[in-house]
Amino acid sequence: MLFSIVIFGCIANEGYINRPNEVEEYCIFNRNQNACNYGISSVKDRKRAVLADIGVSAFWSFMWFVGFCFLANQWQVTNLDDNPLREGGDAARAAITFCFFSIFTWAAQTLFSVEKLKNVSFEEEYIKLFPPQPHQPFV
């Protein structure tokens, strides 16, 4: 995930250049626009991808909630006589704590995906209302 962020950041930040006598910027990778466009360009495909992202994020948020409830319940009913030296208690509490944090992390991801869906839906409506004009051929 970290590598993806670095790659996309590099391309987005300094992936486009222009010569001193040109106004239009072009992709630094052999002027190939496809090399700099790693995003999903089709609005319909993008909408499906965002819907899948919402579903996956909501599913994992629910699964972490179930995991948190299960681990917390099992820790609560653990018999102290089974572990007389009290080993591993900190690790068990840390696992429960991070399950709890994961619920909110995945829920936030779900909310961000819902916002992204709103933007994609807006773009879809905008393209329907204002279709792109055909480009003039280069002479």
Backbone as CSV, one residue per row, in Angstrom:
resi,resn,N_x,N_y,N_z,CA_x,CA_y,CA_z,C_x,C_y,C_z
1,MET,0.832,-1.187,0.000,0.000,0.000,0.000,0.878,1.253,0.000
2,LEU,1.924,1.217,0.813,2.818,2.371,0.888,3.476,2.632,-0.462
3,PHE,3.901,1.568,-1.140,4.537,1.736,-2.439,3.572,2.347,-3.448
4,SER,2.307,1.946,-3.384,1.303,2.505,-4.295,1.138,3.996,-4.080
5,ILE,1.129,4.405,-2.828,0.994,5.831,-2.519,2.179,6.605,-3.073
6,VAL,3.377,6.056,-2.914,4.576,6.724,-3.422,4.529,6.825,-4.945
7,ILE,4.159,5.733,-5.612,4.105,5.732,-7.077,3.092,6.751,-7.582
8,PHE,1.873,6.705,-7.048,0.843,7.638,-7.500,1.208,9.079,-7.158
9,GLY,1.816,9.288,-5.998,2.239,10.634,-5.618,3.286,11.185,-6.568
10,CYS,4.251,10.355,-6.936,5.301,10.795,-7.862,4.727,11.150,-9.224
11,ILE,3.844,10.306,-9.731,3.268,10.570,-11.051,2.360,11.795,-11.006
12,ALA,1.546,11.908,-9.964,0.621,13.043,-9.881,1.367,14.356,-9.665
13,ASN,2.440,14.316,-8.883,3.152,15.537,-8.537,4.094,15.998,-9.647
14,GLU,4.891,15.096,-10.198,5.886,15.506,-11.178,5.891,14.613,-12.408
15,GLY,4.759,14.043,-12.743,4.691,13.154,-13.891,4.425,13.861,-15.206
16,TYR,4.149,15.146,-15.160,3.852,15.905,-16.366,4.846,17.048,-16.491
17,ILE,5.401,17.199,-17.688,6.372,18.268,-17.925,6.066,18.922,-19.261
18,ASN,6.697,20.053,-19.502,6.601,20.696,-20.803,7.946,21.337,-21.129
19,ARG,8.185,21.482,-22.409,9.411,22.138,-22.856,9.241,23.640,-22.673
20,PRO,10.350,24.369,-22.604,10.233,25.824,-22.399,9.422,26.535,-23.476
21,ASN,9.423,26.017,-24.700,8.683,26.691,-25.771,7.282,26.124,-25.975
22,GLU,6.833,25.215,-25.099,5.500,24.625,-25.205,4.667,25.005,-23.991
23,VAL,3.374,25.170,-24.222,2.467,25.487,-23.129,1.863,24.214,-22.546
24,GLU,1.526,23.274,-23.418,0.843,22.052,-22.986,1.816,21.085,-22.311
25,GLU,1.360,20.532,-21.196,2.168,19.543,-20.490,1.907,18.159,-21.069
26,TYR,2.909,17.305,-21.000,2.764,15.942,-21.476,3.378,14.994,-20.461
27,CYS,3.042,13.728,-20.588,3.512,12.714,-19.653,5.017,12.529,-19.800
28,ILE,5.696,12.445,-18.681,7.148,12.307,-18.679,7.596,10.954,-19.229
29,PHE,6.713,9.975,-19.249,7.023,8.643,-19.759,6.787,8.597,-21.269
30,ASN,7.740,9.076,-22.037,7.707,9.006,-23.496,6.479,9.698,-24.087
31,ARG,5.999,10.710,-23.426,4.800,11.447,-23.862,3.590,10.534,-24.047
32,ASN,3.579,9.410,-23.379,2.488,8.444,-23.477,1.506,8.719,-22.343
33,GLN,0.361,9.266,-22.684,-0.632,9.645,-21.680,-1.128,8.443,-20.889
34,ASN,-1.170,7.271,-21.513,-1.629,6.069,-20.815,-0.698,5.684,-19.680
35,ALA,0.577,5.997,-19.807,1.521,5.667,-18.745,1.245,6.487,-17.486
36,CYS,0.743,7.688,-17.651,0.447,8.535,-16.490,-0.987,8.375,-15.989
37,ASN,-1.840,7.704,-16.741,-3.238,7.531,-16.345,-3.446,6.148,-15.756
38,TYR,-3.090,5.991,-14.499,-3.318,4.712,-13.841,-4.728,4.602,-13.282
39,GLY,-5.500,5.660,-13.304,-6.856,5.626,-12.761,-7.818,4.944,-13.718
40,ILE,-9.011,4.674,-13.223,-10.058,4.084,-14.053,-10.769,5.237,-14.740
41,SER,-10.737,5.270,-16.060,-11.232,6.444,-16.764,-12.722,6.372,-17.089
42,SER,-13.261,5.217,-17.346,-14.664,5.095,-17.698,-15.532,5.330,-16.465
43,VAL,-16.512,6.202,-16.608,-17.368,6.528,-15.465,-18.148,5.302,-15.007
44,LYS,-18.649,4.490,-15.949,-19.404,3.295,-15.560,-18.513,2.312,-14.814
45,ASP,-17.299,2.091,-15.324,-16.372,1.187,-14.639,-15.971,1.747,-13.280
46,ARG,-15.768,3.050,-13.231,-15.392,3.688,-11.972,-16.511,3.542,-10.945
47,LYS,-17.757,3.675,-11.398,-18.891,3.543,-10.485,-18.968,2.124,-9.930
48,ARG,-18.741,1.135,-10.782,-18.736,-0.255,-10.308,-17.603,-0.491,-9.320
49,ALA,-16.451,0.076,-9.600,-15.307,-0.092,-8.697,-15.584,0.550,-7.343
50,VAL,-16.214,1.717,-7.354,-16.535,2.397,-6.095,-17.599,1.616,-5.328
51,LEU,-18.594,1.077,-6.029,-19.608,0.253,-5.355,-18.975,-0.993,-4.738
52,ALA,-18.042,-1.597,-5.443,-17.334,-2.755,-4.884,-16.520,-2.341,-3.663
53,ASP,-15.900,-1.168,-3.729,-15.124,-0.655,-2.595,-16.017,-0.436,-1.383
54,ILE,-17.208,0.103,-1.602,-18.154,0.309,-0.501,-18.539,-1.033,0.111
55,GLY,-18.854,-2.000,-0.740,-19.245,-3.319,-0.241,-18.145,-3.990,0.554
56,VAL,-16.932,-3.962,0.036,-15.803,-4.593,0.732,-15.525,-3.887,2.053
57,SER,-15.526,-2.562,2.039,-15.247,-1.807,3.265,-16.318,-2.041,4.323
58,ALA,-17.572,-2.042,3.914,-18.653,-2.292,4.872,-18.569,-3.712,5.421
59,PHE,-18.250,-4.672,4.555,-18.104,-6.062,4.998,-16.999,-6.183,6.045
60,TRP,-15.845,-5.585,5.787,-14.740,-5.697,6.743,-15.015,-4.928,8.026
61,SER,-15.726,-3.825,7.935,-16.116,-3.116,9.152,-16.989,-4.016,10.019
62,PHE,-17.940,-4.693,9.396,-18.807,-5.622,10.122,-18.003,-6.783,10.697
63,MET,-17.088,-7.334,9.895,-16.289,-8.469,10.367,-15.402,-8.082,11.552
64,TRP,-14.826,-6.889,11.531,-14.016,-6.448,12.670,-14.890,-6.216,13.894
65,PHE,-16.132,-5.764,13.691,-17.056,-5.615,14.811,-17.358,-6.969,15.431
66,VAL,-17.632,-7.959,14.585,-17.895,-9.314,15.082,-16.667,-9.854,15.807
67,GLY,-15.492,-9.649,15.217,-14.257,-10.109,15.851,-14.015,-9.451,17.191
68,PHE,-14.274,-8.145,17.266,-14.111,-7.433,18.532,-15.061,-7.988,19.587
69,CYS,-16.323,-8.144,19.215,-17.306,-8.668,20.175,-16.927,-10.069,20.642
70,PHE,-16.500,-10.911,19.715,-16.131,-12.278,20.065,-14.921,-12.302,21.000
71,LEU,-13.860,-11.587,20.640,-12.651,-11.596,21.475,-12.904,-10.970,22.843
72,ALA,-13.653,-9.859,22.868,-13.944,-9.215,24.151,-14.768,-10.139,25.041
73,ASN,-15.743,-10.817,24.463,-16.561,-11.744,25.242,-15.728,-12.909,25.762
74,GLN,-14.902,-13.471,24.910,-14.087,-14.607,25.332,-13.057,-14.199,26.384
75,TRP,-12.527,-12.987,26.281,-11.576,-12.508,27.283,-12.284,-12.272,28.615
76,GLN,-13.517,-11.788,28.530,-14.288,-11.505,29.738,-14.597,-12.778,30.511
77,VAL,-14.869,-13.864,29.828,-15.248,-15.108,30.505,-14.067,-16.068,30.686
78,THR,-12.850,-15.596,30.397,-11.669,-16.442,30.572,-11.471,-16.746,32.049
79,ASN,-11.187,-18.000,32.322,-10.949,-18.440,33.694,-9.510,-18.098,34.077
80,LEU,-9.335,-17.307,35.127,-7.998,-16.898,35.550,-7.167,-18.069,36.047
81,ASP,-7.807,-19.125,36.472,-7.063,-20.296,36.944,-6.361,-21.025,35.797
82,ASP,-6.809,-20.804,34.561,-6.167,-21.450,33.414,-4.805,-20.835,33.093
83,ASN,-4.563,-19.632,33.569,-3.301,-18.936,33.294,-2.772,-18.341,34.598
84,PRO,-2.205,-19.169,35.478,-1.798,-18.677,36.795,-0.669,-17.650,36.742
85,LEU,0.161,-17.660,35.703,1.267,-16.704,35.612,0.868,-15.410,34.901
86,ARG,-0.365,-15.332,34.470,-0.910,-14.138,33.796,-0.096,-13.755,32.551
87,GLU,0.331,-14.760,31.791,1.096,-14.505,30.575,0.155,-14.198,29.418
88,GLY,0.559,-13.273,28.563,-0.186,-12.979,27.340,-1.375,-12.067,27.510
89,GLY,-1.602,-11.564,28.702,-2.758,-10.689,28.917,-2.661,-9.392,28.133
90,ASP,-1.453,-8.817,28.084,-1.279,-7.569,27.333,-1.517,-7.780,25.839
91,ALA,-1.041,-8.899,25.329,-1.247,-9.188,23.907,-2.729,-9.387,23.605
92,ALA,-3.439,-10.045,24.500,-4.875,-10.259,24.294,-5.620,-8.932,24.310
93,ARG,-5.285,-8.067,25.263,-5.939,-6.753,25.328,-5.584,-5.895,24.114
94,ALA,-4.341,-6.001,23.638,-3.943,-5.249,22.438,-4.722,-5.731,21.219
95,ALA,-4.907,-7.037,21.097,-5.680,-7.572,19.970,-7.114,-7.069,20.014
96,ILE,-7.697,-7.048,21.197,-9.070,-6.552,21.344,-9.134,-5.069,21.001
97,THR,-8.163,-4.299,21.480,-8.132,-2.858,21.225,-8.013,-2.560,19.738
98,PHE,-7.118,-3.257,19.059,-6.937,-2.976,17.641,-8.082,-3.508,16.791
99,CYS,-8.780,-4.518,17.255,-10.029,-4.913,16.585,-11.037,-3.774,16.677
100,PHE,-11.101,-3.148,17.847,-12.010,-2.018,18.050,-11.645,-0.860,17.121
101,PHE,-10.348,-0.527,17.038,-9.911,0.557,16.154,-10.182,0.234,14.688
102,SER,-10.068,-1.032,14.334,-10.281,-1.436,12.945,-11.719,-1.217,12.502
103,ILE,-12.654,-1.331,13.432,-14.065,-1.079,13.095,-14.209,0.324,12.528
104,PHE,-13.646,1.299,13.225,-13.796,2.697,12.815,-12.963,3.022,11.580
105,THR,-11.829,2.363,11.438,-11.007,2.577,10.253,-11.746,2.123,9.000
106,TRP,-12.323,0.930,9.040,-13.060,0.423,7.880,-14.366,1.186,7.676
107,ALA,-14.999,1.630,8.756,-16.218,2.435,8.615,-15.893,3.773,7.952
108,ALA,-14.768,4.366,8.326,-14.351,5.620,7.690,-14.068,5.395,6.208
109,GLN,-13.434,4.280,5.884,-13.185,3.949,4.480,-14.504,3.803,3.725
110,THR,-15.502,3.225,4.371,-16.822,3.093,3.746,-17.423,4.467,3.480
111,LEU,-17.321,5.367,4.448,-17.861,6.718,4.264,-17.130,7.469,3.159
112,PHE,-15.810,7.327,3.100,-15.055,7.966,2.024,-15.476,7.414,0.665
113,SER,-15.751,6.130,0.609,-16.189,5.514,-0.645,-17.575,6.003,-1.046
114,VAL,-18.443,6.224,-0.069,-19.772,6.772,-0.366,-19.631,8.180,-0.943
115,GLU,-18.731,8.976,-0.384,-18.485,10.317,-0.927,-17.943,10.228,-2.353
116,LYS,-17.059,9.274,-2.578,-16.507,9.079,-3.917,-17.614,8.682,-4.888
117,LEU,-18.562,7.860,-4.425,-19.689,7.464,-5.274,-20.528,8.677,-5.655
118,LYS,-20.717,9.580,-4.721,-21.468,10.802,-5.032,-20.760,11.602,-6.122
119,ASN,-19.430,11.689,-6.039,-18.672,12.419,-7.060,-18.759,11.733,-8.418
120,VAL,-18.664,10.410,-8.429,-18.754,9.669,-9.687,-20.143,9.829,-10.288
121,SER,-21.183,9.790,-9.457,-22.550,9.975,-9.953,-22.725,11.372,-10.531
122,PHE,-22.108,12.371,-9.883,-22.172,13.736,-10.399,-21.484,13.819,-11.760
123,GLU,-20.312,13.193,-11.878,-19.598,13.201,-13.157,-20.420,12.520,-14.245
124,GLU,-21.094,11.435,-13.891,-21.920,10.716,-14.862,-23.051,11.612,-15.361
125,GLU,-23.716,12.317,-14.454,-24.793,13.226,-14.846,-24.248,14.392,-15.662
126,TYR,-23.090,14.890,-15.283,-22.487,16.015,-15.996,-22.167,15.628,-17.435
127,ILE,-21.630,14.415,-17.620,-21.294,13.961,-18.970,-22.559,13.761,-19.801
128,LYS,-23.654,13.319,-19.172,-24.918,13.168,-19.906,-25.450,14.529,-20.352
129,LEU,-25.355,15.525,-19.456,-25.878,16.848,-19.780,-24.978,17.606,-20.750
130,PHE,-23.677,17.453,-20.589,-22.713,18.176,-21.412,-21.734,17.189,-22.039
131,PRO,-22.142,16.535,-23.127,-21.244,15.543,-23.741,-19.970,16.214,-24.244
132,PRO,-18.846,15.496,-24.160,-17.590,16.089,-24.618,-17.619,16.344,-26.121
133,GLN,-17.023,17.450,-26.516,-16.972,17.817,-27.922,-15.847,17.046,-28.604
134,PRO,-16.063,16.642,-29.852,-14.981,15.944,-30.562,-13.802,16.888,-30.779
135,HIS,-12.621,16.331,-30.686,-11.414,17.136,-30.856,-11.157,17.397,-32.336
136,GLN,-10.592,18.555,-32.608,-10.206,18.883,-33.968,-8.967,18.070,-34.339
137,PRO,-8.897,17.562,-35.559,-7.698,16.801,-35.949,-6.482,17.720,-36.003
138,PHE,-5.354,17.165,-35.631,-4.109,17.930,-35.681,-3.635,18.031,-37.126
139,VAL,-3.210,19.196,-37.494,-2.747,19.408,-38.869,-1.263,19.613,-38.870
